[in-house]
């Protein structure tokens, strides 16, 4: 599903480029990327997601070159094949919870399907929030809705950027379980980027990023 | 979800900023559209009443007043002239048609005008019911008069002296309604027409009626009439006035006020576009993360451009629509006042060509005002924006 090769990224004004280990993930794989701040975890995630263009190296998604596409093509391919959970949940504030999920499906090119959206929200314990305003959700609920949004269009790859950094142990477990269950249900690959050592024991596969590698 | 629909939701999500922009635009468009409608109504009305009247002969005084009183029937006459003197002009070889008018009294503030059947004929006023007046004290009434007074054929009434009040009623001779005119859209709708003899008859006891009339509407046969007639009249108590020139002068004097109003309206419209511009820019800064998010969800940059552009267009279209609606409400309200006070009808609600130009121009400027913030939405760096985490 995902393959990266010799990825490097040099920020403007930086002396050296960040170099990243090659990643290889098949459908259904789980991978934890661990690293302290400054090791470029988020940069790697954004390179994988095509939100940045690598200085060197390439990203291949579902067997096709991804990092070489132009901006608009990358946006559309990302929307179709990836679901991303960000550290802080953000939504289109003018839309309800259900509409935010419908928007994710529509941008990914999926037919609107109320049953899928309602079923997913049920599963996440948010069935009653279908028509709620996103501003009215609690932080925990927002994180769960953003997980729902990342999987609602059945992507092949789920990316999560520090999904648990703001949560206590109980919630960390809950969120991680949700992510893994959803990935398993849809057969997607799950890539989690974090500095949260608590996750190390909970996920079998992990790669540690070292500073100035 | 279509960009246009999401744009509408976003716009409605910021009711205050949107409301201000729409309100300003509605007022700007509304005032200009109201002016266009009134102008159209006014010029149509003025032209309809001038209809082939080249000259008006009457007593010396303000030429504008002479025109207003005898063509539009809104001012008091400048005075009376002797029929014998007027005849000389009416039979002048340069004159093709001459219609004498003699102001009588009023009935419920509708003017009773003594004239000849050639007067209604000039305005193509057909008899709707009954017959044309023949004998003295027979009257034919316009549609507005019939509607307002409820007079029917066969009814009789007494006139009140003068033109403006109903206190001094002549009880000696009663007028009889013998017919009604079809609606013409011209001032005839608001007049009570009768043979000139009835006007003389009423005033017999007041003055030694030496056969006086108020004015004569003239249609020229030869363009030289306009140059020749004023000379002929120099040493008489009479004058001729040119309706086209006097009304032109009047609308030009109106014009200064109208131009000021138009400048104010354009200023308000300008402000509204700045308001649209600022509303979008401010919301954009507020929503950087949201827009970056849309990109990660699969919306390419051009869709963000379309989204912000549509948001601006929604506000513009809402403002234009509200403005056009507002101007029509204004016409109806003003029309009611004008009709109550001056028997002057304003019914222009159909869009006039100027309004299409106005709407198109507003839409264009709105698109430009939205296009600049929309362009900046194209340049959002999603990685930096989302990496900040906020």
Interface residues (C-beta under 8 A of the other chain):
Chain A: X42 X43 X46 X49 X51 X52 X71 X72 X73 X75 X76 X78 X79 X80 X84 X86 X87 X88 X90 X91 X92 X93 X94 X95 X99 X102 X103 X104 X106 X107 X108 X109 X149
Chain B: X1 X6 X9 X10 X12 X13 X287 X289 X290 X293 X294 X295 X296 X297 X298 X299 X300 X301 X302 X382 X383 X386 X387 X389 X390
